[in-house]
Each structure stands twice: as structure tokens, then as C-alpha cells.
Amino acid sequence: MSTQDKVIAIIAEQAVLEPSDVTLDSTLEDLGIDSLGLVESIFAIEEEFDITIPFNANEPEQSDFDISTVAAIIAGIDKLVAEKNS
């Protein structure tokens, strides 16, 4: 399963949607994911990929991790995984 497929599955589970309902252009807000769902998604992603996402739920605008769209989240995860493996 690719990074994209894993992330979409995690986000779909949090949004109580089918993975096919989640597109790369979707925002978490579009999918109905609130701040608690965001934190739960981040924890699930960190566990799945064995990474630490530099994200402060209290100050999301201060984070270097872009959560604007599903595609941005996937790109951020790919970067963190590459850094971890280098």
C-alpha cells in the first residue's frame, strides 16, 4: 500500500467516509474533520509511518507541516519518512 493509500485510508476513517470520497484536493474541513479528528489523524499517521509530525494543535499556523490539503499532508509525510531513512 502506498503512502497515498495509507493516508487516505486514515483520513477516511477519521471522517467516517469511504476512501473513494477522499481526493488529493480535499481539505480536512471539506471532509468534516474537526480539531480532535485532526489530532487523532496525526497520531494515526505517526504510528503508521513511525515518524513524528512537527505539529502543534494549539497553534497550527505555526507549524512547518502543511495540512491544507490531503496532497500536502502526503507530501509532508514523504519528506519526513525520507529524512528518517537518510
C-alpha positions in Angstrom: 0.0 0.0 0.0 1.4 3.4 -1.0 1.8 6.4 1.3 -1.1 8.0 -0.5 -3.4 5.0 0.0 -2.4 4.7 3.7 -3.0 8.4 4.4 -6.3 8.4 2.5 -7.5 5.4 4.5 -6.6 7.0 7.8 -8.3 10.3 6.9 -11.3 8.5 5.5 -11.6 6.5 8.8 -11.5 9.8 10.8 -14.1 11.4 8.5 -16.3 8.3 8.6 -16.2 8.2 4.8 -15.2 5.7 2.1 -11.6 6.2 0.9 -13.0 6.9 -2.6 -14.7 10.0 -1.1 -11.3 11.5 -0.2 -9.4 13.3 -3.0 -6.0 14.8 -3.1 -7.5 18.3 -3.3 -9.8 17.7 -0.3 -9.2 19.8 2.8 -9.8 18.3 6.2 -12.6 20.8 6.7 -14.2 19.7 3.5 -14.2 16.2 4.9 -15.8 17.2 8.2 -12.7 16.6 10.3 -12.6 18.8 13.3 -9.6 19.7 15.6 -10.0 16.4 17.6 -10.2 14.4 14.3 -7.1 16.2 13.1 -5.1 15.3 16.2 -6.4 11.7 16.0 -5.4 11.6 12.3 -1.9 12.9 13.1 -1.4 10.3 15.9 -2.6 7.5 13.5 -0.2 8.8 10.7 2.7 9.0 13.2 2.1 5.4 14.3 1.6 4.1 10.8 4.8 5.6 9.4 6.9 5.7 12.6 7.5 9.4 12.3 6.9 12.5 14.5 4.9 15.2 12.8 6.0 18.7 13.9 2.5 20.0 14.5 1.2 21.9 17.4 -2.6 21.6 17.6 -2.8 24.7 19.7 -1.0 26.8 17.1 -1.5 25.0 13.7 -0.4 28.1 11.8 3.0 28.0 13.5 3.7 24.5 12.1 6.0 23.7 9.2 3.8 20.8 8.4 1.2 21.8 5.8 -2.2 20.4 6.4 -4.0 22.5 3.8 -5.0 19.5 1.6 -4.7 15.7 1.6 -1.9 16.1 -1.1 0.0 18.5 1.1 -0.2 16.1 4.0 1.1 13.2 1.9 4.0 15.4 0.6 4.9 16.3 4.2 4.8 12.6 5.2 7.0 11.6 2.3 9.5 14.3 3.3 9.6 13.2 7.0 9.9 9.5 6.0 12.8 10.3 3.6 14.5 12.4 6.4 14.1 9.5 8.8 15.6 7.0 6.4 18.6 9.1 5.4 
